[in-house]
């Protein structure tokens, strides 16, 4: 027995003594022409907003925003909507809302670039309803990741037969105790953090969030976790941050305050793309309903313990234009394939001429299922 142990120990020491087979390799990244990136997903509930930026290479971390563009959107009736630069992060805005069922044409003019154009439509609104149901938990094996999920089935009924159905469904939860709160970090407060020793790289990240009312305190705090290694010093900065953050309470449920849950398709025309368990989507002709599987692990545990969470559970139904659904499908595929070294690159769908990006309309409906 002792001889075996000596042999194993000797073998282990030999392995440690072997030179590493890993070598650093320098890769020259070629200079390529930057493309303009247009991002505009629009719906009748929100005012017009569009972001302009430039592509960047793999060595760059900072976004490159475009601030000197002329942005116009023309409706099918000839109305011209000018989007003005907001002064921050390449965002252009208008006080107008997109109209239901209308087609819009985008024109962007940037010095030194060809005119950028795109066209898309807000789909006509079809109201969806969820008939009465009972929460009956069952096991679902997701074939995409081979994981078991606790789910309960529900059905979404369309108000009519939809001839060209393009839908995305997502499940959400809303916590009334936190969902109405907003937080803001002022420049004076950030300077206090800097005087207390906040690292420069953390300062540069936080300065991007200054004077904005945000949904979650973690938006600020995670930057400390990312850039401050010493746990005790990080706790000191966190205490200062909590004292300095301004707070207010609003009266409406803003979309950003909802928490995401898990949702699967349970119908022939619905599916979850790759490893994404948050969104089920599909396209079909002449359909009257959609069958789904709704999942929330915390909800199941609370129900088993007969402990009310006093949270709201919602379903989002998005009626999408063709460009919108193709954009999301290919985007999810691209993100999913990043962890697979043997996969071919996935090109995200774009409908922008003389640039890249997306300009696509959609309709959103939020449905309260129940409170528990």
Secondary structure, DSSP 8 states (H G I E B T S, - for coil): -HHHHHHHHHHHHHHHHS-----------------EEEEEEE-TTSEEEEEEEE---TT--S-EE--S-EEEEEETTS-EEEEEE-SSTTEEEEEEE--TT-EEEEEEE-TTS--EEEEEE------EE--------EEEEETTTTEEEEEEEEEEEEEEEEEEEEEEEEEEEEEHHHHTEEEE--HHHHHHHHHTT--HHHHHHHGGGTT--BS-THHHHHHHHHH---HHHHHHHHHHHHHH-EEEE-SS--GGG-EE-EEEE-STT-B--TT--SEEEEEEEEEEEEEEEEE-HHHHHHHHTT----EEEEEEEEEE-HHHHHHHHHHHHHHHHTT-TTS---------BTSEEEEEEEEEEEEEEEE-
